[in-house]
Amino acid sequence: MLRVTELSLPLHHPDEAIPAALCKRLRITPRDLIKHVVARRAHDARDKANIRLVYSIDANVKNEDAVLARFAKDRNVQRTPNTHYKIVPRALAEGANRPVVIGAGPCGLMAALILAQLGLRPIILDRGKVVRERTKDTWGLWRKSVLNPESNVQFGEGGAGTFSDGKLYSRIKDPRHLDRKVLTEFVKAGAPPEILTEAHPHIGTFRLVTMVESIRETIESLGGEYRFEHRVTGLEIEGGRVRGLHIHNGDYIEADHVVLAVGHSARDTFAMLVEAGVYAEAKPFSIGVRIEHPQSWIDKARFGADAGNAILGAAEYHISHHCSNGRTVYSFCMCPGGTVVAATSEEGRVATNGMSQYSRNERNANSGFVVAIDPERDYPGDPLAGLAYQRHWESLAYVAGGSNYRAPAQRVGDFLAGRASESLGSVIPSYRPGVTPTDLATCLPDFAVE
């Protein structure tokens, strides 16, 4: 089978246009085309008056070798890659303990699923609750300003991604096609099949909840075991190898193989690892705000007269700028037709994230607008200094919002003019439990405001 990429067609093309364009591209007759399937579909909206759909097509053709030989120097005509995930069976040593996965977020779920498929009956530990109970606790913060530090947007079954836009793509090249394994398992768990072909697939929060439950059922049916509300507080290390795990409730689990799949908000876990002698180094990250604007503005700006087209869906954007002071400002985790959510996991702090449903049909779009920061310049020394840096600014945001988990907010015009906002404008913030108009300069570093 051959894969033909960069096959461009008008947005409103008929179905028969695909095989016709494929035959023209390969210089074959329709009788030579045995079968074709769409491997990937993207859109090119750089010219919003002439939006194009761009396909990658897998085609089964007669005389495949001869056809391929004609395009030996054409990188857009190649053999279809083998995207099947290859599990390499490997038995544990006799008497070895069951493998343990710490964290039931996306990484932990996939690690546990593969271990279970290998017949290794993993134990999955998560400090939070099962996803339905966790959802109730999360809504407790959003509706009543009541935070459960162990069960929230960050902690619990499904991880932080459960309450997000559910994006399933990145800008990282994947020559081994490992993402195909993830997407295939997600479809088995109830995700819409189009995530296998869309260039920017997403699922949305409500569908993610049922998928997470389905994956848990699969893992348990294969002998895996979940232990929720089990926070790991210590490692037993002997001779440079892990031998066991201490749990906050006093339990001890013997373990020879541990997959550490904690999220970025497990700050106490990072501190525990450093104290246990595990090597750690500070990494760069970003600091900034969430911006909201009507989704209709973005649709019109990106798609023009085709705004609202079902194939295109809600429009996305990405912006970046390299400043003269060496800093980089960019949009991050843009959520079309979504909401801004309270995402803190620590008392007395405010952090935000973006979330959307599969339909992406909420009134506002939102996106992170952030400034890149790095250890050498902004939080040097201790590998945990970045965590203290985060806590400092999140605490100031909590105070600026009114010390009640409301988020500090500022109109764009006021922010650019350097004055505090005293009221809201035409854009109604989606954040719950609410926002407090103020001056964001009180809870952001000077370089981020400048």
N, C-alpha and C positions, 0 to 999 in steps of 0.2 A: 504494500500500500504506500502511496506517495502523499506527502503533506505539502500543499501549496499555500504559501502565506502571502500576506499583503494583497489579497484579492479585493479590490475596492469597487463598491456598487452604490448607486444612489439610495438615499434613505427609503424612498417609496418604491423600491423595485418589486416586481412580482416574483413569486417563488421560482419560476422557471428561469429566471435570470442567472441564478447561481450555476446550474449545470452548463448553461450556455457560455458563461464567462470562463468556467473551468476548462471546457473543451477548447475555447479560443486560446486560453493561456498555455495549455499543454500542446496545442496544435494537433488535436486529435478529433475524430468525428464522434457524434453522439453515440454511435454503435460501439465505439471503443471504450466508452465510460460505463463500467459495470455497476458501480455503486459509489455514492459519496455521502459523507456525514460532516456536519459542522463541528470542528474541533475548538474553535474560538471565534467570538464576535466582539468587536469593539466599534466605537464610532469616532469619526474625525470631524469635529465641529469648529475647526480653525476658521473655516469660511461658513458662517452661519446661514448664508444664503444658498449654500450648496453642501449640506451635511451629507457625509458618506458613511456607509457601513463597511467596515474592513474585516474580512474573514480570513481564517485559516481553515482549509478544507482538507480532510483526509479522503483520498480518492483511490478506488480500486479500478485499475485500467488494464486493458489488454496489452501484451508486450511491454510490461512494466520496465524491464531492464533497458529496452531500446529507448523508451520515452525518457527515462532518467538520464541516459547517456547524452541525450540532446541538450540537457540542462546541467551538465557536469560542473559548470562554473557559476551557476545561478543558486545563490543561497536561499532563494525563496521557493525552490523546488527540491525537496529532499525526501529520503525515505521517512516514513512516519516513525517517530521514536517509540521505543518500548517504555510505556509509562507504568507498567505493572510493578507494584512494590514486591521486592524479593525478601521474604523473611528467611533468615539463616538460622535453622534450628541449632540450639546450643543448650545442652542439658546442664543443670547445676551439679556441682560436685555432690557426691553422696553425703547425706547428712546436713547439707547446707540449709540455711534458713530461707524462708520465702523472701523474694525481693520486696522492698518497701518503696512506695512512691509518696513523697511529701508534697501535698498540694493537688487539688482536684480542679485546677484551671485547665485551659486548653492543652498546655504541654503535658501536665500530669495525666489528663484523661487519655491522650494519645499514647503516652508511654505505658500506662496501665493496660490499655486495650491491646497493644502489641504484645506485652508480656503475657496477658491472659490468652491471646491467640497462640502463643508458644507453649501454652500449658503450664506456665510457671506460677499460677495462682497468686498474683500480687496482693499485698496489703496496701490500701490507699488511705493515707491520713490527711485530714483537713481540719483546720482550726475552727472553721465555720460550720454552718448547718446545711442540711439538704436544701435543694434549690427552692422548693415551695416555701419552706419555713424562712429561709433567707430572704425571699421576696417580701414576706410580711414585715420582717425587721427593716428592710430597706425602705419600704413605704412608711414605716414608723418615723424615720428621719425626715422624709420628704413631706409628710403630712402633719406630723406632730412635733418636729424638731427633737426627737428622741433618738439618740445614737446608741447602737449596740456595737462596741468596739470589736467584737469577735464575729459579728454577722451583719454585713453591710454590702455596699457596692464592691468592695475590694475582696472580702473574705467570704468563703463558702463555696458550695458546689457550683462549678462552672467558671469560677474566677471572675475577674473584673470584666472580661469580655461579654459576660452574660447581659450586663447592663451597658450596652454600647451600640454602635451602629452595626456590629456584626460583620465588619469588613473581612474578606477572606483573600486578600492579596497584599503584596508588598513590592518594593522596588528592588528586592534582592533576586539575583539570577539563581535559577534552580536547575542546573544541568542534569541532576539525577531525577528530576520530576517527583520529588518526595511530596510535594503539595497534592499530587493526584491521589495519593493514599488517604490524606486527610479529607479531601473533598469527597472522595468515594464513600468513606465511612460516614461522613456527615449526611450524605444523601440516603444511605441505608438507615440512618437514625431519624429521617424525616425532613431533611432540608430539601428545598425545591431543586429539581434536577438541573435547572438552568445554571446553577453555580458551576457546573462542569464545563460550560462553554462561554459564559460571560467573562469579558476581560476584567471587569470590576465587580465580582460577585459579592453579595452581602445577604444576610439572613434576617437580622432584626431580633429584638429582645424576646418577644413572646414566643417565636418559633425556637429560639435558642433554648428556652426553658424546657420544652418538651424533648428536644434533641438530647440535652444533657441527661435527662431521666432515661431516655432510651439507651444511651451509651452505658449508663450505670447498670441497667438491666442486662445488657450483653456481657459486660465484664463479670457481673455476679454469676451469670449462667455458665461462665467458663471457669468458675472457681475463685474469682477474685473476691476480695472482702473490703468493704468500706468501713472506716471508723471516723465518723464526724465528731466535731467538738473535741478533737485531739490535737492540741498544740504542742509541737516538739520544742522542748526547752533545753535540751543538751544532747551532745554526742559522746558516745564512749569510743575512744580511739586508742588502738593498741598496735604498736609497730607500724604506724603510718596507715593503718586500715581501720575503717569503721567496724565496730563490733556490736553496737547497740544504740538505741535511742531512748532518751528520757522524755516522758510525757508530762504535761502540766498537772495532771491528776494523780501523779505518783507512779503510774505504770512504767514498766520498762519492757522494751521490745528488742529481742536479739535480732541483729540484722548484719548480713555480710555484704549486701548489695543495696544501695540506697540511691534513688533518683530524686534529686533536689529540684522541685518544680514550683518553688514559691514565687509569688508575684513581687513587683517592685515596692509594694507597700508593706511588706513583711519586715519592717525595720528592726524589730526586736530579734527576729531570726538572724538577720545579718550580723547584729551585734553578738549574738550567741556563737555564730560560726567563727568570727574573729577571735573571740575569747577562747574558743576551743583550739585555736591554732591553725584554722583553715586559711589558706592564702586568699587575700582579697585586695582589690585595687579600686580606687575611685574611678567612676566613668563619667563622661560628659552627659549632660542632659539639657533641658530647656526650661525656661520660666516665662510666664506670660498670662494671657487672659483668654476668655471665651468671648467671641463676638457673635451677635445675632442680627439677622436681617431677614426680611420677607423672602421666602423661597421663590416667589413669583419674580422678584427682581433678578435672581440668579438665573432662573430658567430663561427669562427674556434676554438677558445679557449674553448667555451662552448659545441659545438655540434660536433666537429671533422668532420668526413666524412659526417655527416648529415646536415652540415651547408647549409642553403638555403632551407631546407625542408619547404614546405608551411604550414604544421601543426604547426611546431615549430615557424615559423616566425623569426623576428629579435631577437637576443639573448639579454637578460638583465643580469645584475649582481648586487650584493650588497656586499659591503666590510665594515667591521668595525674593529677598533683596539683600545684597551684600553692602553693608554700611562702610563709610569711610574710616570708622574707628576699628574695623576688623571684625565687628560682630555681624552675625547673620540673623535676619528676621524672616520668619516664614509661617505660612499657615500649616496646621497640623490636625489630622483626624477630623476633616471636614465632614459634618453630618447633614446631608440633605434632608429636608422635611422632618427634622427631629426636635429634640429638646435638650436643654442643658440640665444636668443633674448634679445633686450634691454627692460628692464622691469621697468624702473624708472617711478615714477609719480610726482617727484618734480624736479624743475629746478636746474641745477648745481650739479646733483648727477648721479651716475651710479650704476645700479643694473642689474643683469642678471637672466634669467630663461631659462628652456629648453622647446622646443615645437616640436611636430611631427604631421604628418598627419596620417590618418588611415592606409595607406600603410606602413608607417615606412621604406621608401625606399631611404632616403637621404644617402649621402656618409658617414657621420660621425655619431657616437654615442656620446652622451654627458651626463655628470652627475655632480651634485653638489658634491664637496668634502669639507666637513665642519667640524668644531670643535665645540663641544657643549660648550655653555657658560651659566652662570646662574646669577641671580640678586645679590645673596649674595657675590659672588666673583668678578664679573665684572662690575656691574652697581648698586651698593647698594643705598638705600635711597628712593628717589622719585619713585612712581609707573610708572612715565613716563620717568625715566632715560634711560630705554632701547631704547626708541625712539631717544633720543639724541645720544646715542651710535651708533645706526644704521646710523643716519645722518652724524655723524663725519666720519665714514669710507667710506660711499658712496660719500661724498664730496672729500675725498682724492683720491678715485678711478677716479672721474671725472677729477681731475687735472692730475693724472698719465696718463690718456688716451689722454690728449691733450686739455681738457676743451671744447670739442665739441661733447660729447656723444659717442665718440669712447671708446672702452673698453681697459684697460691695459691688456697686454698679455705677457706670458713668457713660453718658452719651458721648458718641465719637467726637462731635463738635466741641464739647467741653474738654475732653481729653486732649485734643489737639491745641486748644486754646490755653490749657493749663489752669482751668478753673474747675471747682467742684460742681457736680450736678446737684440740683435741688429738686428736680422732678424728672419724670420719664417722658420720652417722646412718643412718636407714633408706633414704634416697635415695642410690643408688649413682651417683656421677658418671660421665658417659659420655666425658669428655674424655680424649684420649690425646695424649701419652704418660703421663698420670697427673696426680694432684693432690697438693698438700702442705697439710695442715691448718695454718692460721696465723691471723694477724689482718690482715684486708684494709686496716685503717687504715694499715698501713705502706706501702701502695702506692696510696693514693687521697688526693686533696686533702681537707683537713678539712671543707670545705663539703659534699663529696659524702657523707661519713660522717654528718655531722650531719643 
